[in-house]
Amino acid sequence: MTDHPAHQGSPDADPADPAHHSDDADAEADTDAQAFRELLRGLRVWDVAALPSFDPATAPDEPLPLFRQWLREATEAGVPEPHTMTLATADAAGNPSLRTLMLHDADERGWHFASHRGSRKGRELAVRPRAALGFYWPAVGRQVRVHGPVTVAGPEESAADLHHRSTGALAAALVGRQSEVLGSVEELARASEAAWERARREPAAPVPSWTLYVLHPEEVEFFQGDAQRRHVRLNYRYEGGRWARELLWP
Ligand SMILES: Cc1cc2nc3c(=O)[nH]c(=O)nc-3n(C[C@H](O)[C@H](O)[C@H](O)COP(=O)(O)O)c2cc1C
């Protein structure tokens, strides 16, 4: 057992200890915990009027066209921000970490995203250049995940990718120092103001740490949710220079 605070509770804690909760506070915490569990139990998934059907027999030989089709259909179905995804990386010891990122492209090279090289994810990718991406589009009950090695695009391509984006994206990149400890919100406000000012004045301002990454897919899984829980899972694996396909039990 670790010394994490969640593991420190003891049923026979000393009531004289000022840190010990009163019975009233304990009862209130129990009620909150119960209400929280009921809230979770009342929430539903795959509960939309009509989920699309997906016949894996008609799926293309390669995952890219299907991914593009599903992203387009998620957009048409009104999924908010369908181009956002979860990126999972791991440090040298294998400890995983994840965060939300925007997808910048998906083409024959792979799935493109961008970030600061010195951020946590950037440092993790430098020591372990492999990652997983996850998309979830609730309105269509679909999930896609992608695994594979990650490479870094050259500085020119990274700069071009950034300078094709919005002024806000450039300003955010110019702030820099991503994942470092921040002293105060005022410090950020000052840095952000200066970055916005520079981004407006100098739309091609260089941001050397900003890096475009490409995840080269080795495995891409498409999950179509079904109200009867007969979910369809189609997994593509790249083997021996070609894509193989298999269904997976849900
Ligand atoms: C909707 C959304 C989109 C985001 N897009 C990006 C992005 O494209 N690039 C990026 O570096 N961070 C993006 N972030 C911030 C990351 O989630 C994360 O906080 C940041 O990259 C630091 O992650 P790290 O400490 O694991 O390196 C986004 C966050 C959200 C909520």
PDBQT file of the ligand as one rigid body, heavy atoms in Angstrom, charges set to zero:
ROOT
HETATM    1  C1  LIG A 301      -9.546  20.304 -26.562  1.00  0.00    +0.000 C 
HETATM    2  C2  LIG A 301      -8.073  20.358 -26.256  1.00  0.00    +0.000 A 
HETATM    3  C3  LIG A 301      -7.163  20.432 -27.297  1.00  0.00    +0.000 A 
HETATM    4  C4  LIG A 301      -5.793  20.490 -27.035  1.00  0.00    +0.000 A 
HETATM    5  N1  LIG A 301      -4.914  20.488 -28.081  1.00  0.00    +0.000 NA
HETATM    6  C5  LIG A 301      -3.586  20.503 -27.817  1.00  0.00    +0.000 A 
HETATM    7  C6  LIG A 301      -2.643  20.409 -28.889  1.00  0.00    +0.000 A 
HETATM    8  O1  LIG A 301      -2.993  20.267 -30.068  1.00  0.00    +0.000 OA
HETATM    9  N2  LIG A 301      -1.315  20.462 -28.576  1.00  0.00    +0.000 N 
HETATM   10  C7  LIG A 301      -0.885  20.586 -27.282  1.00  0.00    +0.000 A 
HETATM   11  O2  LIG A 301       0.328  20.640 -27.058  1.00  0.00    +0.000 OA
HETATM   12  N3  LIG A 301      -1.750  20.637 -26.250  1.00  0.00    +0.000 NA
HETATM   13  C8  LIG A 301      -3.086  20.593 -26.483  1.00  0.00    +0.000 A 
HETATM   14  N4  LIG A 301      -3.966  20.611 -25.441  1.00  0.00    +0.000 N 
HETATM   15  C9  LIG A 301      -3.432  20.661 -24.053  1.00  0.00    +0.000 C 
HETATM   16  C10 LIG A 301      -3.032  19.238 -23.624  1.00  0.00    +0.000 C 
HETATM   17  O3  LIG A 301      -4.181  18.491 -23.285  1.00  0.00    +0.000 OA
HETATM   18  C11 LIG A 301      -2.067  19.229 -22.422  1.00  0.00    +0.000 C 
HETATM   19  O4  LIG A 301      -2.619  19.911 -21.324  1.00  0.00    +0.000 OA
HETATM   20  C12 LIG A 301      -0.724  19.857 -22.777  1.00  0.00    +0.000 C 
HETATM   21  O5  LIG A 301      -0.307  19.515 -24.095  1.00  0.00    +0.000 OA
HETATM   22  C13 LIG A 301       0.350  19.424 -21.778  1.00  0.00    +0.000 C 
HETATM   23  O6  LIG A 301       0.448  18.014 -21.787  1.00  0.00    +0.000 OA
HETATM   24  P1  LIG A 301       1.709  17.233 -21.172  1.00  0.00    +0.000 P 
HETATM   25  O7  LIG A 301       2.034  17.906 -19.859  1.00  0.00    +0.000 OA
HETATM   26  O8  LIG A 301       1.240  15.823 -20.979  1.00  0.00    +0.000 OA
HETATM   27  O9  LIG A 301       2.843  17.334 -22.170  1.00  0.00    +0.000 OA
HETATM   28  C14 LIG A 301      -5.341  20.532 -25.690  1.00  0.00    +0.000 A 
HETATM   29  C15 LIG A 301      -6.265  20.443 -24.640  1.00  0.00    +0.000 A 
HETATM   30  C16 LIG A 301      -7.614  20.350 -24.922  1.00  0.00    +0.000 A 
HETATM   31  C17 LIG A 301      -8.588  20.235 -23.768  1.00  0.00    +0.000 C 
ENDROOT
TORSDOF 0
